[in-house]
């Protein structure tokens, strides 16, 4: 089953520049580990703060996501980045989505 992961991240006030550098580090480390490309979305309108971004990643399967996450959690560089990430993030919500066909909805 293919999955889409949407991570909604609200950054702490005054941490925007620091977050940008950490995102760059994450991208570099993740690419080395084989993490799929992700897209970054900001809000045009809505109730979210200016310092909120959505990171969207498409996965071929939940199993491939699990395998890569296990690999990344054993990477010392990634673990160090995650500790720093906690200092710039106010909230971080993760949703895992599955596409629903019209047939599944009885359409």
DSSP file (Angstrom, degrees, kcal/mol; ACC not computed):
  #  RESIDUE AA STRUCTURE BP1 BP2  ACC     N-H-->O    O-->H-N    N-H-->O    O-->H-N    TCO  KAPPA ALPHA  PHI   PSI    X-CA   Y-CA   Z-CA
    1    1 A X              0   0    0      0, 0.0    61,-0.5     0, 0.0    62,-0.1   0.000 360.0 360.0 360.0 126.3    0.0    0.0    0.0
    2    2 A X        -     0   0    0     59,-0.2     2,-0.3    97,-0.1    97,-0.3  -0.471 360.0-164.2 -73.7 151.3    1.4    3.4   -1.0
    3    3 A X  E     -A   59   0A   0     56,-2.0    56,-3.3    -2,-0.1     2,-0.5  -0.984  17.1-148.8-139.9 149.9    1.2    6.1    1.7
    4    4 A X  E     -AB  58  97A   0     93,-2.3    93,-3.7    -2,-0.3     2,-0.5  -0.982  15.3-155.8-117.0 126.8    1.5    9.8    1.9
    5    5 A X  E     -AB  57  96A   0     52,-3.1    52,-2.4    -2,-0.5     2,-0.5  -0.907   7.0-169.5-106.6 126.8    3.0   11.3    5.0
    6    6 A X  E     -AB  56  95A   0     89,-2.8    89,-2.6    -2,-0.5     2,-0.6  -0.968   1.3-168.7-116.5 120.4    2.1   14.9    5.9
    7    7 A X  E     -AB  55  94A   0     48,-2.8    48,-2.6    -2,-0.5     2,-0.7  -0.941   5.6-159.8-112.3 116.1    4.1   16.5    8.7
    8    8 A X  E     -AB  54  93A   0     85,-2.6    85,-2.6    -2,-0.6     2,-0.5  -0.854  15.0-174.5 -97.1 115.1    2.7   19.8   10.0
    9    9 A X  E     -AB  53  92A   0     44,-3.1    44,-2.6    -2,-0.7     2,-0.6  -0.947  14.0-166.7-120.1 121.9    5.5   21.7   11.8
   10   10 A X  E     -AB  52  91A   0     81,-2.5    80,-3.0    -2,-0.5    81,-1.7  -0.933  20.8-141.9-104.9 121.6    5.0   24.9   13.7
   11   11 A X  E     - B   0  89A   0     40,-3.0    78,-0.3    -2,-0.6    40,-0.1  -0.551  20.4-105.2 -86.3 147.8    8.3   26.6   14.5
   12   12 A X    >   -     0   0    0     76,-2.7     3,-1.9    -2,-0.2     4,-0.1  -0.354  50.3 -84.9 -66.7 147.3    9.0   28.4   17.8
   13   13 A X  T 3  S+     0   0    0      1,-0.3    -1,-0.1     2,-0.1    76,-0.0  -0.265 115.1  14.1 -54.4 135.3    9.0   32.2   17.6
   14   14 A X  T 3  S+     0   0    0     -3,-0.1    -1,-0.3     1,-0.1     4,-0.2   0.533 103.4  95.6  78.7   7.0   12.5   33.5   16.6
   15   15 A X    <>  +     0   0    0     -3,-1.9     4,-2.5    73,-0.2     5,-0.2   0.276  44.4 107.2-111.5  10.1   13.7   30.1   15.4
   16   16 A X  H  > S+     0   0    0      1,-0.2     4,-1.9     2,-0.2    -1,-0.1   0.911  82.4  43.7 -59.1 -48.5   13.0   30.4   11.7
   17   17 A X  H  > S+     0   0    0      1,-0.2     4,-1.7     2,-0.2    -1,-0.2   0.911 114.5  49.8 -66.0 -42.2   16.6   30.8   10.5
   18   18 A X  H  > S+     0   0    0      1,-0.2     4,-1.9     2,-0.2    -1,-0.2   0.892 109.3  52.9 -62.1 -39.2   17.9   28.0   12.8
   19   19 A X  H  X S+     0   0    0     -4,-2.5     4,-2.6     1,-0.2    -1,-0.2   0.891 104.3  56.4 -63.3 -39.9   15.1   25.8   11.5
   20   20 A X  H  X S+     0   0    0     -4,-1.9     4,-1.8     1,-0.2    -1,-0.2   0.904 107.4  47.8 -59.7 -42.6   16.2   26.4    7.9
   21   21 A X  H  X S+     0   0    0     -4,-1.7     4,-2.1     1,-0.2    -1,-0.2   0.889 112.1  49.8 -66.3 -39.0   19.7   25.3    8.6
   22   22 A X  H  X S+     0   0    0     -4,-1.9     4,-2.9     2,-0.2    -2,-0.2   0.872 107.8  53.6 -68.3 -36.0   18.4   22.1   10.3
   23   23 A X  H  X S+     0   0    0     -4,-2.6     4,-2.6     2,-0.2    -1,-0.2   0.896 108.3  50.8 -63.2 -39.0   16.1   21.4    7.4
   24   24 A X  H  X S+     0   0    0     -4,-1.8     4,-2.2     2,-0.2    -2,-0.2   0.929 111.4  47.5 -62.5 -45.5   19.1   21.6    5.1
   25   25 A X  H  X S+     0   0    0     -4,-2.1     4,-2.6     2,-0.2     5,-0.3   0.921 111.5  50.8 -61.6 -45.0   21.0   19.2    7.4
   26   26 A X  H  X S+     0   0    0     -4,-2.9     4,-3.3     1,-0.2     5,-0.3   0.935 109.3  50.9 -58.3 -47.0   18.1   16.8    7.5
   27   27 A X  H  X S+     0   0    0     -4,-2.6     4,-2.3     1,-0.2    -1,-0.2   0.913 111.9  47.2 -58.5 -44.8   17.8   16.8    3.7
   28   28 A X  H  X S+     0   0    0     -4,-2.2     4,-1.5     2,-0.2    -1,-0.2   0.931 117.1  41.6 -64.0 -46.8   21.5   16.0    3.3
   29   29 A X  H  X S+     0   0    0     -4,-2.6     4,-1.4     1,-0.2    -2,-0.2   0.917 114.9  51.5 -67.7 -43.3   21.5   13.2    5.8
   30   30 A X  H  X>S+     0   0    0     -4,-3.3     5,-2.8    -5,-0.3     4,-0.8   0.892 106.8  53.3 -62.8 -41.0   18.1   11.8    4.6
   31   31 A X  H ><5S+     0   0    0     -4,-2.3     3,-0.8    -5,-0.3    -1,-0.2   0.889 106.2  53.6 -62.4 -38.3   19.3   11.7    1.0
   32   32 A X  H 3<5S+     0   0    0     -4,-1.5    -1,-0.2     1,-0.2    -2,-0.2   0.844 109.8  48.6 -63.1 -32.5   22.3    9.7    2.0
   33   33 A X  H 3<5S-     0   0    0     -4,-1.4    -1,-0.2    -3,-0.2    -2,-0.2   0.567 122.6-105.2 -84.8  -9.8   20.0    7.2    3.8
   34   34 A X  T <<5 +     0   0    0     -3,-0.8    -3,-0.2    -4,-0.8    -2,-0.1   0.642  57.9 167.0  94.2  16.3   17.7    6.9    0.7
   35   35 A X      < -     0   0    0     -5,-2.8    -1,-0.2    -6,-0.1     3,-0.1  -0.420  41.1-109.8 -61.8 134.2   14.8    9.0    2.1
   36   36 A X        -     0   0    0      1,-0.1    -1,-0.1    -2,-0.1    23,-0.0  -0.257  42.8 -85.5 -64.2 156.1   12.4    9.8   -0.7
   37   37 A X        -     0   0    0     -3,-0.1    21,-0.6    20,-0.1     2,-0.3  -0.286  48.1-155.2 -58.3 144.4   12.2   13.4   -1.9
   38   38 A X  E     -C   57   0A   0     19,-0.1     2,-0.3    -3,-0.1    19,-0.2  -0.911   5.3-139.1-123.8 155.1    9.8   15.6    0.1
   39   39 A X  E     -C   56   0A   0     17,-2.5    17,-2.7    -2,-0.3     2,-0.5  -0.830  11.4-143.0-110.4 150.6    7.9   18.7   -0.8
   40   40 A X  E     -C   55   0A   0     -2,-0.3     2,-0.4    15,-0.2    15,-0.2  -0.958  16.2-171.0-117.9 129.3    7.5   21.7    1.5
   41   41 A X  E     -C   54   0A   0     13,-3.0    13,-2.7    -2,-0.5     2,-0.3  -0.954   4.6-165.8-121.5 138.3    4.3   23.7    1.6
   42   42 A X  E     -C   53   0A   0     -2,-0.4     2,-0.3    11,-0.2    11,-0.1  -0.736  32.7 -96.0-110.9 167.2    3.5   27.0    3.3
   43   43 A X        -     0   0    0      9,-0.6     3,-0.1    -2,-0.3     9,-0.1  -0.668  26.5-177.9 -89.3 135.7    0.1   28.5    3.9
   44   44 A X  S    S-     0   0    0      1,-0.4     2,-0.3    -2,-0.3    -1,-0.2   0.780  81.1 -11.1 -89.9 -40.6   -1.5   31.1    1.7
   45   45 A X  S    S+     0   0    0      0, 0.0    -1,-0.4     0, 0.0     2,-0.2  -0.940  88.9  89.3-149.8 170.6   -4.6   31.3    3.9
   46   46 A X  S    S-     0   0    0     -2,-0.3    -3,-0.0    -3,-0.1     0, 0.0  -0.659  82.4 -65.2 124.5 177.7   -6.0   29.5    6.9
   47   47 A X  S    S+     0   0    0     -2,-0.2     2,-0.2     2,-0.0    -1,-0.1   0.383  91.3 108.9 -85.8   4.7   -5.8   29.6   10.6
   48   48 A X  S    S-     0   0    0     -3,-0.1     4,-0.1     1,-0.1   -38,-0.0  -0.534  72.4-104.3 -88.7 151.9   -2.1   28.5   10.9
   49   49 A X    >   -     0   0    0     -2,-0.2     3,-1.1     1,-0.1    -6,-0.2  -0.180  30.6-109.3 -66.2 159.9    0.7   30.8   12.0
   50   50 A X  T 3  S+     0   0    0      1,-0.3     2,-0.3    -8,-0.1    -7,-0.2   0.827 115.9  62.3 -58.6 -33.5    3.1   32.2    9.5
   51   51 A X  T 3  S+     0   0    0    -40,-0.1   -40,-3.0    -9,-0.1     2,-0.4  -0.070  82.0 107.2 -89.5  35.8    5.9   30.0   10.9
   52   52 A X  E <   +A   10   0A   0     -3,-1.1    -9,-0.6    -2,-0.3     2,-0.3  -0.957  42.7 177.6-117.6 131.6    4.1   26.7   10.0
   53   53 A X  E     -AC   9  42A   0    -44,-2.6   -44,-3.1    -2,-0.4     2,-0.5  -0.908  20.3-141.6-126.4 156.2    5.2   24.4    7.2
   54   54 A X  E     -AC   8  41A   0    -13,-2.7   -13,-3.0    -2,-0.3     2,-0.5  -0.984  10.2-159.0-117.7 128.9    3.9   21.1    5.8
   55   55 A X  E     -AC   7  40A   0    -48,-2.6   -48,-2.8    -2,-0.5     2,-0.5  -0.932  11.0-165.0-106.3 126.4    6.4   18.5    4.7
   56   56 A X  E     +AC   6  39A   0    -17,-2.7   -17,-2.5    -2,-0.5     2,-0.4  -0.954   9.0 178.5-120.8 126.2    4.9   15.9    2.3
   57   57 A X  E     -AC   5  38A   0    -52,-2.4   -52,-3.1    -2,-0.5     2,-0.5  -0.987  18.1-146.6-128.1 133.9    6.6   12.6    1.5
   58   58 A X  E     -A    4   0A   0    -21,-0.6     2,-0.4    -2,-0.4   -54,-0.2  -0.875  17.6-165.6 -99.8 129.2    5.2    9.8   -0.8
   59   59 A X  E     -A    3   0A   0    -56,-3.3   -56,-2.0    -2,-0.5     3,-0.1  -0.897  24.3-141.4-115.1 143.0    6.2    6.3    0.2
   60   60 A X  S    S-     0   0    0     -2,-0.4     2,-0.3     1,-0.2    -1,-0.1   0.818  86.3 -11.7 -68.8 -31.0    5.9    3.1   -1.9
   61   61 A X     >  -     0   0    0    -59,-0.1     4,-1.6     1,-0.1    -1,-0.2  -0.986  61.2-113.8-162.2 160.5    4.9    1.2    1.2
   62   62 A X  H  > S+     0   0    0    -61,-0.5     4,-2.5    -2,-0.3     5,-0.2   0.839 116.8  58.4 -66.7 -32.5    4.6    1.4    4.9
   63   63 A X  H  > S+     0   0    0      2,-0.2     4,-2.4     1,-0.2    -1,-0.2   0.909 104.8  48.4 -64.4 -42.1    7.2   -1.4    5.1
   64   64 A X  H  > S+     0   0    0      1,-0.2     4,-2.0     2,-0.2    -1,-0.2   0.874 111.5  51.0 -66.7 -34.9    9.8    0.7    3.2
   65   65 A X  H  X S+     0   0    0     -4,-1.6     4,-2.5     2,-0.2    -2,-0.2   0.927 110.7  48.4 -65.4 -44.7    9.0    3.6    5.5
   66   66 A X  H  X S+     0   0    0     -4,-2.5     4,-2.3     2,-0.2    -2,-0.2   0.916 110.8  50.8 -62.2 -44.2    9.6    1.5    8.5
   67   67 A X  H  X S+     0   0    0     -4,-2.4     4,-1.8     1,-0.2    -1,-0.2   0.921 113.3  44.6 -60.4 -45.7   12.9    0.1    7.2
   68   68 A X  H  X S+     0   0    0     -4,-2.0     4,-2.6     2,-0.2    -1,-0.2   0.886 110.6  53.9 -69.4 -38.0   14.3    3.5    6.4
   69   69 A X  H  X S+     0   0    0     -4,-2.5     4,-2.4     2,-0.2    -1,-0.2   0.915 107.9  50.8 -62.2 -42.1   13.1    5.0    9.8
   70   70 A X  H  < S+     0   0    0     -4,-2.3     4,-0.5     1,-0.2    -1,-0.2   0.915 111.9  48.2 -59.5 -42.4   14.9    2.2   11.6
   71   71 A X  H >< S+     0   0    0     -4,-1.8     3,-0.8     1,-0.2    -2,-0.2   0.905 112.3  48.1 -63.8 -43.3   18.1    3.0    9.6
   72   72 A X  H >< S+     0   0    0     -4,-2.6     3,-1.5     1,-0.2    -2,-0.2   0.858 105.1  58.4 -69.6 -35.1   17.8    6.7   10.3
   73   73 A X  T 3< S+     0   0    0     -4,-2.4    -1,-0.2     1,-0.3    -2,-0.2   0.604 105.1  52.1 -72.2  -9.3   17.3    6.2   14.0
   74   74 A X  T <  S+     0   0    0     -3,-0.8     2,-0.6    -4,-0.5    -1,-0.3   0.376  86.2 101.1-102.3   2.9   20.6    4.4   14.2
   75   75 A X    <>  -     0   0    0     -3,-1.5     4,-2.4     1,-0.2     3,-0.3  -0.794  62.9-153.0 -90.6 116.5   22.5    7.2   12.4
   76   76 A X  H  > S+     0   0    0     -2,-0.6     4,-2.1     1,-0.2     5,-0.2   0.855  95.5  53.6 -58.1 -36.6   24.4    9.4   14.9
   77   77 A X  H  > S+     0   0    0      2,-0.2     4,-2.0     1,-0.2    -1,-0.2   0.902 110.5  46.8 -65.3 -40.2   24.2   12.5   12.7
   78   78 A X  H  > S+     0   0    0     -3,-0.3     4,-2.4     2,-0.2    -2,-0.2   0.902 110.7  52.2 -68.2 -41.1   20.4   12.1   12.4
   79   79 A X  H  X S+     0   0    0     -4,-2.4     4,-1.7     2,-0.2    -2,-0.2   0.890 109.7  49.2 -63.2 -39.2   20.1   11.7   16.1
   80   80 A X  H  X S+     0   0    0     -4,-2.1     4,-1.8     1,-0.2    -1,-0.2   0.916 111.0  49.7 -64.9 -43.1   22.1   14.8   16.8
   81   81 A X  H  X S+     0   0    0     -4,-2.0     4,-2.5     1,-0.2    -2,-0.2   0.886 107.5  55.0 -62.9 -38.5   20.0   16.8   14.3
   82   82 A X  H  X S+     0   0    0     -4,-2.4     4,-1.6     1,-0.2    -1,-0.2   0.870 105.2  52.6 -64.6 -37.0   16.8   15.5   16.0
   83   83 A X  H  X S+     0   0    0     -4,-1.7     4,-0.5     1,-0.2    -1,-0.2   0.915 112.6  44.5 -63.5 -42.4   17.9   16.8   19.4
   84   84 A X  H >< S+     0   0    0     -4,-1.8     3,-1.2     1,-0.2     4,-0.4   0.877 107.3  60.2 -67.7 -37.7   18.5   20.3   17.8
   85   85 A X  H >X S+     0   0    0     -4,-2.5     3,-1.7     1,-0.3     4,-1.1   0.872  95.9  61.7 -57.8 -39.7   15.2   20.1   16.0
   86   86 A X  H 3< S+     0   0    0     -4,-1.6    -1,-0.3     1,-0.3    -2,-0.2   0.781  99.1  57.4 -59.9 -26.7   13.3   19.8   19.3
   87   87 A X  T << S+     0   0    0     -3,-1.2    -1,-0.3    -4,-0.5    -2,-0.2   0.590 111.5  39.1 -81.2 -10.8   14.7   23.2   20.2
   88   88 A X  T <4 S+     0   0    0     -3,-1.7   -76,-2.7    -4,-0.4     2,-0.5   0.504  99.0  85.7-114.1  -7.7   13.2   25.0   17.2
   89   89 A X  E  <  -B   11   0A   0     -4,-1.1   -78,-0.3   -78,-0.3     3,-0.1  -0.821  44.8-175.8-103.8 131.8    9.8   23.3   16.9
   90   90 A X  E    S-     0   0A   0    -80,-3.0     2,-0.3    -2,-0.5   -79,-0.2   0.848  78.6  -3.9 -86.4 -41.7    6.7   24.4   18.8
   91   91 A X  E     -B   10   0A   0    -81,-1.7   -81,-2.5     2,-0.0    -1,-0.4  -0.991  56.9-168.1-151.6 153.0    4.6   21.5   17.5
   92   92 A X  E     -B    9   0A   0     -2,-0.3     2,-0.4   -83,-0.2   -83,-0.2  -0.903   8.7-176.3-147.5 109.8    4.9   18.6   15.1
   93   93 A X  E     -B    8   0A   0    -85,-2.6   -85,-2.6    -2,-0.3     2,-0.5  -0.902   8.1-158.9-111.5 137.6    1.9   16.6   13.9
   94   94 A X  E     -B    7   0A   0     -2,-0.4     2,-0.4   -87,-0.2   -87,-0.2  -0.964   8.4-176.8-119.7 129.9    2.3   13.6   11.6
   95   95 A X  E     -B    6   0A   0    -89,-2.6   -89,-2.8    -2,-0.5     2,-0.6  -0.985  12.5-155.2-122.4 136.1   -0.6   12.2    9.4
   96   96 A X  E     -B    5   0A   0     -2,-0.4     2,-0.3   -91,-0.2   -91,-0.2  -0.957  20.5-164.7-111.6 119.8   -0.2    9.1    7.3
   97   97 A X  E     -B    4   0A   0    -93,-3.7   -93,-2.3    -2,-0.6     2,-0.4  -0.762  14.4-160.2-110.2 149.3   -2.7    9.1    4.4
   98   98 A X        -     0   0    0     -2,-0.3     2,-0.2   -95,-0.2   -95,-0.1  -0.989  29.0-116.6-122.8 133.7   -4.0    6.4    2.0
   99   99 A X        -     0   0    0     -2,-0.4     2,-0.5   -97,-0.3   -97,-0.1  -0.503  26.7-148.3 -70.4 137.4   -5.6    7.3   -1.3
  100  100 A X        -     0   0    0     -2,-0.2     2,-0.1     3,-0.0    -1,-0.0  -0.925   8.8-139.1-109.5 127.8   -9.2    6.2   -1.5
  101  101 A X     >  -     0   0    0     -2,-0.5     4,-0.9     1,-0.1     3,-0.4  -0.472  22.6-115.8 -81.6 156.5  -10.6    5.3   -4.9
  102  102 A X  T >4>S+     0   0    0      1,-0.2     5,-2.8     2,-0.2     3,-0.5   0.861 117.5  58.1 -56.8 -34.8  -14.1    6.3   -5.9
  103  103 A X  G >45S+     0   0    0      1,-0.2     3,-1.5     3,-0.2    -1,-0.2   0.877  99.2  56.7 -64.4 -37.7  -15.0    2.6   -6.0
  104  104 A X  G 345S+     0   0    0     -3,-0.4    -1,-0.2     1,-0.3    -2,-0.2   0.776 108.5  48.5 -64.7 -24.3  -14.1    2.2   -2.3
  105  105 A X  G <<5S-     0   0    0     -4,-0.9    -1,-0.3    -3,-0.5    -2,-0.2   0.389 119.2-111.6 -94.4   2.4  -16.6    4.9   -1.6
  106  106 A X  T < 5       0   0    0     -3,-1.5    -3,-0.2    -4,-0.2    -2,-0.1   0.775 360.0 360.0  74.7  25.8  -19.3    3.3   -3.6
  107  107 A X      <       0   0    0     -5,-2.8    -4,-0.2    -6,-0.1    -5,-0.1   0.444 360.0 360.0 -88.7 360.0  -19.2    6.0   -6.3
